């Protein structure tokens, strides 16, 4: 019997051993690949692309976001914040620990909406915080959801001085957003954000595509190549002019974030008459035109400056001015240009501002030669720097309108004059943006003067000085646009405020009226003669307070036009009691600050049942629910805590064992109409005919107009104060008390 091996096999006995080993290794590798595919993927080099958007470096990589080292990692999750449902969220929990999920459940038990950001600590991840956002599934071209999520994350990061963030590709995977849509929208959101917040703290953004997301990564590659030709060199050029940073910025001036925005307009300050001023009117809102009309009724002369507040713009002040046409040599346009730039810089210096933004003055329809504008600008800045070596004004932005046909010509003239080399982008100043450290408004005129009333109308947009959660370091507009949070905070007050509030409650209490009158029915049977305050809390709701401040501002404006404070209640001829507001008389003036009697602003009591407090704290008062009230649909308030106590519970459920609530509210009464008779008002009556439904237009045009509130001062036990616009009231303090 012969050998079982052939001769060929006989000569190479080791070949079969080697082949067997290879087959075994192949089977092992396949098994490993099927069970743990990422083990092999991790051995591949990470692919990376990047683009420079202004001063923000945006990198696109393939890898695992849970392994990124950044200040903030952003997570896309479902609305109930269940981190076990998505691959990305699950990976974050696996790497970061269960504490992230626990924090979501504890701090956001109701989940989040598409307009909110949930913030947790990073656990074991290589980050300080995790921002959680939720997106809807793709339908009907809803790319705005990505814009909202990106903008919310970037704005919050900038607010807290974050320098680096890592994002997933929003909308990929089961949400089914098209690759080109999500890449375009994410990167465009960064471009828009950088143009608006060019002094942002954010330096680096990484968008991390999973290694299985090849099509998304390729889409980002294409988009970065498109962007590299327009923004890779940065959107800004910076140089020094003496001690001042001059930043040449392409974009739209109305999107700039600064202390002062300089705008040219027609001499009559009718903002719709010029392209630039019209864009400001559209961005700031109609109130800015009203401010121009009221404060500068004759307009502005060439070279002079008209200053207003900024309203909806991202700055503190707007400086308006007018320039003559370049061909109008009789007005010496170059000298006017010099005067205007100098006046703007001097006013900004007097306002203690740090950031001012100029357009390329005169280079549009007025046809100023770009080299004349740039030489004049450079000369004025240098002279200003020599004159004011200690000025706080350290950053001057010159914004070249990027959609102008002469954009490149104007930009080149600026770069040449300020000796900035094309392609060389210097690091932008690292100072905090003006919203973190806002400039002070002009110094307040003397209280009680017409100038003071108009100053209050133009510049008072801060929370009260003693608020502790949403304090006056930011304007109400900044709080409401930058902060994602619950609608209000119920804050425990200081001992000093609690004592002062308790004192007003005690000293306005009138024992003999307990249980008296129709509204006090049932209280007399409880046999109590006083109440004892057990707790005082303050409602801090910036959205509600902003509405109140705007209404209060209208009353200041009215007083400014009349050029006199409103008559005080104790000085009015009508009424039975004819006395000052009792709560104001008893208030501790060292505690109850930021209150203005010139427009009849007072603290008053409002009684309500406890279950209605959260609604009032969130939405304010709703006069639609009071249409059956004795004197008409209005917010009712009293100067006596005894009157407020009558409404703390239902007449059929009176008791003194359970704690009760009342509100101490601010009410801006304005011009007061006093009535001694029972009458149902639809609104405060006309000052000419004293009819509440007056339709005679001549009464209003004659300057009389209407009263702003009604005080009922007849033969009843208590005076009642009626505001027919809920915005005239702010529910500031919630008082918990016991009947004893």
C-alpha positions in Angstrom: 0.0 0.0 0.0 1.5 3.4 -1.0 1.8 6.8 1.0 -1.3 8.8 1.5 0.6 12.0 0.6 1.5 13.0 -2.9 5.1 13.7 -3.7 4.4 17.5 -3.9 2.9 17.5 -0.5 5.7 15.3 0.8 8.3 17.9 -0.2 6.5 20.8 1.7 5.2 19.4 4.9 5.2 22.8 6.7 3.0 24.5 4.1 -0.1 22.8 5.4 0.8 23.8 8.9 1.2 27.4 7.9 -2.0 27.5 5.8 -3.8 25.9 8.7 -2.6 28.6 11.0 -3.7 31.3 8.6 -7.1 29.8 8.3 -7.4 29.6 12.1 -6.3 33.3 12.4 -8.8 34.3 9.7 -11.6 32.5 11.6 -10.5 34.2 14.8 -10.3 37.7 13.2 -13.8 37.2 11.7 -15.1 36.2 15.0 -13.5 39.2 16.7 -14.8 41.5 13.9 -18.4 40.3 14.3 -18.4 40.5 18.1 -16.4 43.7 18.6 -16.2 45.7 15.4 -14.9 48.8 17.1 -11.7 47.0 18.2 -10.5 46.9 14.7 -11.9 50.3 13.8 -9.9 51.9 16.7 -6.7 50.8 14.9 -7.5 53.1 11.9 -6.2 56.6 11.9 -8.8 59.3 12.6 -9.8 61.3 9.6 -9.9 65.0 10.2 -10.9 68.1 8.2 -11.1 71.6 9.5 -12.1 75.1 8.6 -11.6 78.5 10.3 -14.8 80.4 10.8 -13.7 83.8 12.1 -11.7 83.0 15.2 -13.4 79.6 15.7 -11.6 76.5 14.5 -14.2 74.0 13.4 -12.9 70.4 13.0 -14.7 67.5 11.4 -13.4 64.1 12.6 -14.5 60.4 12.6 -14.3 58.8 16.0 -16.2 58.5 19.2 -17.7 61.6 20.8 -17.5 60.0 24.3 -13.7 60.0 24.0 -13.4 63.7 23.1 -11.6 66.1 25.4 -13.6 69.4 25.4 -15.1 71.8 27.9 -18.6 70.7 26.7 -19.8 67.6 24.9 -23.2 68.0 23.3 -25.6 65.1 23.2 -28.7 64.6 21.0 -31.3 62.7 22.9 -35.1 62.1 23.0 -37.3 64.6 24.8 -37.7 62.6 28.0 -33.8 62.5 28.4 -33.7 58.6 28.4 -30.0 58.1 27.7 -30.4 54.4 27.1 -32.4 54.8 23.8 -29.8 56.2 21.4 -26.4 54.9 20.4 -24.7 58.2 21.1 -26.4 58.8 24.5 -25.9 55.2 25.5 -22.1 55.5 24.7 -21.9 58.7 26.9 -23.5 56.9 29.9 -21.2 53.9 29.4 -18.1 56.1 29.4 -19.3 58.8 31.8 -21.2 56.8 34.3 -24.8 56.5 35.5 -24.5 59.9 37.4 -25.3 61.7 34.1 -28.7 59.9 33.7 -29.4 60.4 37.4 -28.8 64.1 37.1 -31.1 64.3 34.1 -33.9 62.6 36.0 -33.5 64.8 39.1 -33.1 68.1 37.4 -35.4 67.6 34.4 -38.2 65.2 35.5 -40.5 66.5 32.7 -37.8 66.2 30.1 -37.1 69.1 27.7 -38.6 70.7 24.6 -36.9 71.4 21.3 -36.1 75.0 22.4 -34.3 74.0 25.6 -30.9 72.7 26.7 -30.5 70.4 29.7 -27.1 70.7 31.4 -25.4 68.0 33.5 -21.9 67.4 34.8 -19.6 65.3 32.7 -19.1 62.4 35.1 -16.1 60.3 33.9 -16.1 61.9 30.5 -13.2 64.2 29.5 -15.4 67.3 29.7 -16.8 69.6 32.4 -20.4 69.7 31.2 -22.8 67.8 28.9 -25.4 69.8 27.0 -28.5 67.6 26.1 -30.8 68.8 23.3 -33.7 67.1 21.5 -34.6 67.2 17.8 -37.7 66.1 16.0 -37.6 63.6 13.1 -37.1 65.0 9.7 -40.2 66.3 7.9 -41.3 69.3 5.9 -37.8 70.7 5.7 -37.6 71.4 9.4 -33.9 72.3 9.4 -34.7 75.2 11.8 -34.6 72.6 14.6 -30.9 72.2 14.0 -30.3 75.9 13.9 -32.2 76.3 17.2 -30.2 73.6 18.9 -26.9 74.8 17.6 -27.6 78.5 18.5 -28.9 77.6 22.0 -25.7 75.5 22.7 -23.3 78.1 21.4 -25.1 81.0 23.2 -25.1 79.1 26.5 -21.4 78.2 26.0 -20.5 81.8 25.3 -22.4 83.0 28.4 -20.3 80.7 30.6 -17.0 81.5 28.9 -16.6 78.0 27.4 -13.7 77.6 24.9 -14.3 74.2 23.3 -17.3 72.1 22.4 -17.8 68.6 20.7 -21.0 68.1 18.7 -22.5 65.0 17.1 -23.8 65.4 13.5 -27.3 66.6 14.5 -30.2 64.7 12.9 -28.2 61.8 11.5 -29.2 58.2 12.1 -32.9 57.4 12.9 -33.9 61.0 12.8 -33.2 60.8 9.0 -32.1 64.3 8.2 -30.5 64.5 4.8 -26.7 64.7 5.0 -26.4 67.9 2.9 -29.1 69.6 5.1 -27.6 68.8 8.4 -24.0 69.7 7.4 -25.0 73.0 5.7 -27.2 74.0 8.7 -24.7 73.1 11.4 -21.9 75.0 9.8 -24.0 77.9 8.8 -25.2 78.2 12.4 -21.5 78.6 13.4 -21.0 81.2 10.7 -24.1 83.2 11.9 -23.1 82.9 15.5 -19.5 84.1 14.9 -20.7 87.1 13.0 -23.1 88.0 15.8 -20.7 87.2 18.7 -17.3 88.0 17.2 -15.8 88.4 20.7 -17.0 85.0 21.8 -15.0 82.9 24.2 -15.4 79.8 21.9 -12.2 78.9 20.2 -12.7 75.3 19.0 -15.7 73.3 17.8 -15.3 69.6 16.9 -18.1 67.8 15.0 -17.6 64.0 15.6 -19.0 61.6 13.0 -19.1 58.0 14.0 -16.8 55.8 11.9 -19.9 54.2 10.3 -21.2 57.7 9.2 -19.0 57.9 6.1 -21.6 59.7 4.0 -22.1 62.4 6.6 -18.3 62.9 6.9 -18.0 63.2 3.2 -20.8 65.8 3.2 -18.9 67.8 5.8 -15.8 67.5 3.7 -17.6 69.0 0.7 -19.0 71.8 2.8 -15.7 72.7 4.5 -14.1 73.0 1.0 -16.9 75.4 0.0 -16.4 77.5 3.1 -12.6 77.5 3.0 -12.6 79.9 0.1 -14.6 82.5 2.0 -14.0 82.1 5.7 -10.8 80.1 6.2 -8.7 83.2 6.6 -11.0 84.4 9.3 -13.8 87.0 9.1 -11.9 89.7 10.8 -8.5 91.5 10.5 -7.1 93.3 13.6 -4.4 95.8 14.2 -3.3 98.4 16.7 -3.9 102.1 16.3 -2.0 103.5 19.2 -3.4 101.6 22.2 -6.7 100.9 20.5 -7.6 97.6 18.8 -9.1 98.3 15.3 -10.9 95.3 13.9 -12.0 95.3 10.2 -15.0 93.0 10.1 -17.0 91.9 7.0 -20.7 91.4 7.7 -23.8 93.3 8.6 -23.5 96.0 11.3 -27.0 95.3 12.7 -25.8 91.8 13.7 -22.8 93.1 15.6 -22.5 92.7 19.4 -21.0 95.8 20.9 -21.6 98.6 23.4 -22.2 101.3 20.7 -23.5 101.0 17.1 -23.0 104.0 14.8 -25.6 104.5 12.1 -26.0 107.2 9.5 -29.5 108.5 8.7 -31.3 111.5 7.2 -31.1 114.8 9.0 -34.8 114.5 10.2 -34.0 111.0 11.7 -36.8 109.4 9.8 -35.2 106.0 9.8 -37.2 104.6 6.8 -35.6 107.1 4.5 -32.1 105.4 4.3 -31.1 101.8 3.6 -28.9 101.5 6.7 -31.2 103.3 9.1 -34.1 101.3 7.7 -32.3 98.0 8.5 -31.7 99.3 12.0 -35.4 100.2 12.4 -36.4 96.7 11.3 -33.9 95.0 13.6 -34.5 97.3 16.7 -38.3 97.7 16.4 -40.5 100.8 16.2 -39.6 102.0 19.7 -36.3 103.3 18.3 -38.1 105.6 15.9 -40.3 106.8 18.8 -37.1 107.6 20.8 -35.7 109.6 17.9 -39.0 111.5 17.5 -39.3 112.3 21.2 -35.7 113.1 22.1 -34.7 114.8 18.8 -37.9 116.3 17.3 -35.9 118.7 15.2 -33.6 115.9 13.9 -29.8 116.3 13.9 -27.3 118.6 12.3 -24.5 117.4 10.1 -21.7 116.0 12.2 -23.7 115.9 15.5 -24.7 112.7 17.4 -28.2 111.6 18.5 -28.0 108.8 21.1 -30.7 106.4 21.9 -31.0 103.0 23.6 -30.7 99.9 21.4 -34.0 98.1 22.0 -33.7 94.8 20.2 -30.2 95.3 18.8 -27.2 93.5 20.5 -25.7 96.7 21.9 -26.3 99.3 24.6 -26.6 102.5 22.5 -27.2 103.6 19.0 -25.5 106.8 17.8 -27.3 108.3 14.9 -25.7 111.0 12.6 -26.1 112.5 9.2 -23.6 113.2 6.5 -24.0 115.4 3.4 -23.5 114.1 -0.1 -19.8 114.0 -1.2 -20.6 116.3 -4.1 -22.2 118.9 -1.8 -18.9 120.8 -1.3 -20.7 123.8 0.3 -21.1 121.6 3.5 -17.5 120.5 3.5 -18.3 116.8 3.7 -14.8 115.7 4.7 -14.8 118.0 7.7 -18.4 116.8 8.6 -17.1 113.3 8.5 -14.2 114.2 10.8 -16.5 115.9 13.2 -19.0 113.0 13.3 -16.3 110.3 13.9 -14.7 112.5 16.6 -18.1 113.2 18.3 -19.0 109.5 18.3 -15.6 108.6 20.0 -16.0 111.4 22.5 -19.5 110.3 23.4 -18.5 106.7 23.7 -15.7 107.8 26.0 -18.1 109.8 28.2 -20.4 106.7 28.4 -17.5 104.5 29.6 -17.9 102.1 26.8 -15.4 99.5 25.6 -16.7 98.4 22.1 -17.9 100.6 19.3 -18.9 99.6 15.8 -18.8 101.9 12.7 -20.1 101.2 9.2 -17.9 102.3 6.3 -19.2 105.9 6.6 -20.4 107.6 3.4 -19.1 105.0 1.0 -22.5 103.9 -0.2 -25.1 106.2 -1.7 -23.3 109.3 -0.5 -20.3 108.4 -2.7 -17.5 109.2 -0.3 -14.2 107.9 -1.8 -13.0 104.8 0.2 -9.5 106.2 0.7 -11.0 109.5 2.1 -13.1 107.6 4.6 -10.3 105.3 5.7 -7.7 108.1 6.1 -10.3 110.2 8.1 -11.2 107.2 10.3 -7.5 106.4 11.0 -6.7 110.0 11.8 -9.6 110.5 14.1 -8.9 107.3 16.0 -5.2 108.1 16.4 -5.9 111.7 17.6 -8.5 110.3 20.1 -6.0 107.8 21.4 -3.4 110.5 22.0 -6.0 112.7 23.8 -7.5 109.9 26.0 -4.7 107.6 27.0 -6.8 106.3 29.9 -10.0 105.6 28.0 -12.0 102.4 28.5 -12.7 102.4 24.7 -10.3 99.8 23.5 -12.0 98.1 20.6 -13.2 99.8 17.5 -14.9 97.7 14.8 -15.2 98.9 11.2 -17.9 96.8 9.6 -17.7 96.4 5.8 -21.1 95.5 4.4 -20.4 92.1 2.7 -23.2 92.4 0.1 -22.0 95.8 -1.2 -20.7 95.8 -4.8 -17.8 97.9 -3.6 -17.1 95.5 -0.6 -13.6 94.5 -1.8 -12.5 98.0 -2.7 -13.6 99.4 0.6 -12.0 96.5 2.5 -8.7 96.8 0.6 -8.6 100.6 1.4 -9.1 99.9 5.1 -6.4 97.1 5.1 -4.0 99.4 3.3 -4.6 102.4 5.6 -4.4 100.4 8.8 -1.4 98.4 7.4 -3.0 95.0 7.8 -1.6 92.4 5.4 -4.2 90.4 3.5 -4.4 86.8 4.7 -2.8 87.6 8.1 -5.6 87.4 10.7 -4.5 88.4 14.2 -6.1 86.9 17.3 -9.1 88.8 18.3 -9.2 90.6 21.7 -9.9 88.2 24.5 -11.9 90.7 26.6 -15.4 89.5 27.7 -18.2 90.5 25.4 -20.1 93.7 26.5 -23.1 91.7 27.7 -21.0 90.3 30.5 -19.8 93.7 31.7 -22.3 96.2 30.2 -21.5 99.9 30.0 -23.3 102.3 32.2 -26.0 104.5 30.7 -25.5 108.3 30.7 -25.6 109.8 34.2 -29.1 110.2 35.6 -30.5 113.7 35.6 -32.1 115.1 38.8 -35.1 113.1 39.9 -38.5 114.7 39.3 -37.3 116.6 36.2 -38.6 116.1 32.7 -35.1 115.1 31.7 -35.2 112.4 34.4 -38.5 111.0 33.1 -37.1 110.7 29.6 -33.9 109.2 30.9 -35.9 106.5 32.8 -37.9 105.9 29.6 -34.8 105.4 27.6 -32.4 103.6 29.9 -34.1 101.7 32.7 -34.3 98.1 31.6 -32.6 96.3 34.5 -34.0 94.0 37.2 -34.2 95.6 40.7 -30.9 96.1 42.4 -31.7 93.7 45.2 -32.7 90.7 43.1 -30.4 87.8 43.8 -30.9 85.2 41.0 -31.5 87.4 38.0 -29.7 90.5 39.2 -29.0 93.9 37.5 -25.6 92.8 36.1 -27.6 92.1 32.9 -30.4 93.9 31.3 -33.9 92.2 31.3 -33.4 91.7 27.5 -30.1 89.9 28.1 -31.6 87.6 30.8 -34.6 86.8 28.6 -32.6 86.1 25.4 -29.7 84.2 26.9 -31.1 82.1 29.8 -32.8 78.8 29.4 -34.7 78.1 32.6 -38.0 77.8 34.4 -40.3 80.8 34.0 -39.7 82.2 37.5 -37.7 81.6 40.7 -39.3 81.8 44.1 -36.5 83.2 46.3 -36.3 83.3 50.0 -35.7 87.0 50.9 -33.2 88.4 53.4 -34.1 88.9 57.0 -34.1 92.7 56.5 -36.7 92.4 53.7 -38.8 89.9 55.6 -38.9 92.2 58.6 -39.9 95.2 56.4 -42.6 93.3 54.6 -44.0 91.9 57.9 -44.0 95.4 59.3 -46.2 96.7 56.4 -48.6 93.7 56.9 -48.8 94.4 60.6 -49.2 98.2 60.4 -51.8 98.3 57.7 -53.9 95.7 59.5 -57.2 97.1 60.8 -58.8 94.7 63.3 -62.2 96.4 63.4 -62.8 95.5 59.8 -62.2 91.7 60.1 -65.3 90.0 58.7 -66.9 93.3 57.7 -68.5 93.9 54.3 -69.6 91.5 51.6 -66.1 90.2 50.8 -65.4 89.5 54.5 -68.4 87.3 55.1 -67.6 84.3 57.3 -64.4 85.7 58.8 -66.0 87.2 61.9 -66.9 83.7 63.1 -63.3 82.6 63.3 -62.6 84.9 66.2 -59.2 86.3 65.2 -57.9 89.8 65.4 -54.6 89.7 63.6 -52.4 87.7 61.3 -48.8 86.6 61.7 -46.3 86.5 58.8 -44.4 83.2 58.7 -42.6 83.4 55.4 -41.8 86.0 52.7 -40.6 84.9 49.2 -39.8 87.0 46.2 -40.9 86.2 42.7 -38.1 86.8 40.2 -39.6 86.5 36.7 -37.6 88.6 34.2 -40.1 88.2 31.3 -43.0 89.4 33.4 -40.9 92.2 34.9 -39.8 93.3 31.5 -43.4 93.8 30.5 -43.9 95.8 33.7 -40.8 98.0 33.0 -42.0 98.7 29.5 -45.4 99.8 30.8 -43.7 101.9 33.5 -41.5 103.4 30.8 -44.6 104.6 28.9 -45.8 106.4 32.1 -42.3 108.0 32.4 -42.6 109.1 28.8 -46.0 110.6 29.5 -44.7 112.5 32.5 -41.8 113.7 30.4 -44.1 115.0 27.7 -46.3 116.7 30.3 -43.0 118.0 31.9 -44.3 117.4 35.5 -44.7 114.5 37.9 -48.2 113.1 38.2 -50.4 114.4 41.1 -50.2 112.2 44.2 -53.3 110.5 45.5 -53.3 112.5 48.8 -53.3 115.8 46.8 -56.2 115.0 44.5 -59.5 116.9 45.3 -61.8 113.9 44.9 -62.4 111.1 47.3 -63.6 110.7 50.9 -60.4 109.6 52.7 -58.0 112.0 50.8 -54.8 110.6 52.2 -51.5 109.2 50.8 -51.2 105.5 50.0 -51.0 103.8 53.3 -48.5 101.1 52.3 -46.1 103.7 51.0 -46.4 105.7 54.2 -45.6 102.6 56.3 -42.8 101.2 54.0 -39.2 101.2 55.1 -37.6 103.5 52.4 -34.2 101.9 53.0 -35.6 98.5 51.9 -38.2 99.3 49.3 -36.0 100.9 46.7 -36.3 101.2 43.0 -39.8 102.6 43.4 -40.9 105.9 41.7 -43.6 108.0 43.3 -43.3 110.5 40.4 -45.5 108.2 38.3 -47.5 106.9 41.3 -45.7 103.6 41.6 -46.6 101.9 44.9 -46.6 98.6 46.7 -50.1 97.3 47.4 -51.7 94.0 48.6 -53.6 91.5 46.5 -55.5 88.7 48.1 -55.8 85.3 46.4 -56.1 81.7 47.1 -52.9 79.6 47.4 -53.5 77.4 44.3 -53.5 80.5 42.1 -50.1 81.7 43.1 -48.1 79.6 40.6 -50.2 80.8 37.7 -49.8 84.5 38.8 -46.0 84.0 39.2 -45.7 82.5 35.7 -48.2 84.6 33.7 -49.0 87.6 35.8 -52.5 88.8 36.4 -55.4 88.1 33.9 -58.1 90.7 34.0 -60.3 88.6 31.8 -61.1 86.5 34.9 -62.5 89.5 36.8 -65.3 90.7 34.5 -67.9 90.2 37.2 -66.1 92.4 39.7 -67.8 95.4 41.2 -66.0 98.2 39.3 -65.1 96.3 36.1 -62.5 93.9 34.8 -59.2 95.0 36.3 -56.4 94.0 38.7 -57.7 94.9 42.2 -55.3 95.9 45.0 -55.6 97.3 48.5 -53.4 99.4 50.9 -54.6 97.3 53.8 -53.6 93.7 54.5 -57.1 93.2 56.2 -58.7 93.7 52.8 -56.3 91.2 51.1 -57.1 88.6 53.8 -60.7 88.5 52.7 -59.8 86.8 49.4 -57.4 84.2 50.8 -60.0 81.4 50.9 -63.5 80.8 49.7 -66.4 82.2 51.8 -67.7 78.7 52.2 -64.4 77.3 53.4 -63.2 79.8 55.9 -60.7 78.6 58.5 -57.8 79.8 60.6 -55.9 76.5 61.0 -54.2 76.4 57.6 -51.6 78.9 56.4 -52.8 81.5 53.9 -51.2 83.6 51.2 -51.3 87.1 49.9 -49.2 89.1 47.4 -47.4 92.4 47.8 -47.4 93.7 44.3 -45.9 96.7 42.5 -48.6 98.8 40.8 -47.7 101.7 38.4 -50.8 103.9 38.7 -49.8 106.8 36.5 -52.5 109.5 36.4 -55.2 108.5 38.8 -59.0 109.0 38.5 -60.8 108.9 41.8 -64.4 107.9 42.1 -66.7 108.0 45.1 -69.6 106.1 43.5 -70.2 102.5 42.4 -69.7 102.3 38.7 -68.4 99.5 36.4 -65.5 100.9 34.3 -64.5 99.4 30.9 -61.2 101.3 31.2 -59.8 104.5 32.9 -62.0 107.4 31.8 -61.1 110.3 29.5 -59.4 113.3 31.2 -61.6 115.7 29.3 -65.1 114.2 29.6 -64.5 111.6 32.3 -66.3 109.0 30.3 -64.7 105.5 30.2 -66.0 104.9 26.7 -65.1 108.2 25.2 -64.8 108.1 21.3 -64.1 111.8 20.8 -60.8 111.9 19.0 -60.3 115.6 19.7 -60.0 114.8 23.4 -57.0 112.7 22.9 -55.4 114.9 20.2 -55.7 117.9 22.5 -53.1 116.3 24.7 -55.4 115.3 27.6 -55.8 111.7 26.8 -57.0 109.3 29.4 -56.3 108.5 33.0 -54.1 105.4 33.7 -55.9 103.9 36.7 -58.9 104.2 39.0 -59.0 104.5 42.8 -62.3 103.9 44.5 -62.5 106.2 47.5 -66.1 106.3 48.7 -68.0 105.4 51.8 -66.6 101.8 51.8 -64.3 100.5 54.5 -61.3 100.3 52.2 -60.0 102.1 49.2 -59.5 99.9 46.1 -56.8 100.4 43.5 -57.7 99.3 39.9 -55.3 98.8 37.0 -57.0 98.0 33.7 -53.8 96.7 32.0 -52.2 93.7 33.7 -48.7 95.0 32.6 -49.1 97.8 35.2 -48.7 95.3 38.0 -45.8 93.0 39.0 -46.5 90.4 41.8 -43.2 90.7 43.7 -43.6 89.2 47.1 -45.6 86.1 48.2 -46.5 86.4 51.9 -47.4 83.3 53.9 -49.3 84.0 57.1 -51.4 82.5 59.9 -54.7 83.9 61.3 -54.2 84.2 65.1 
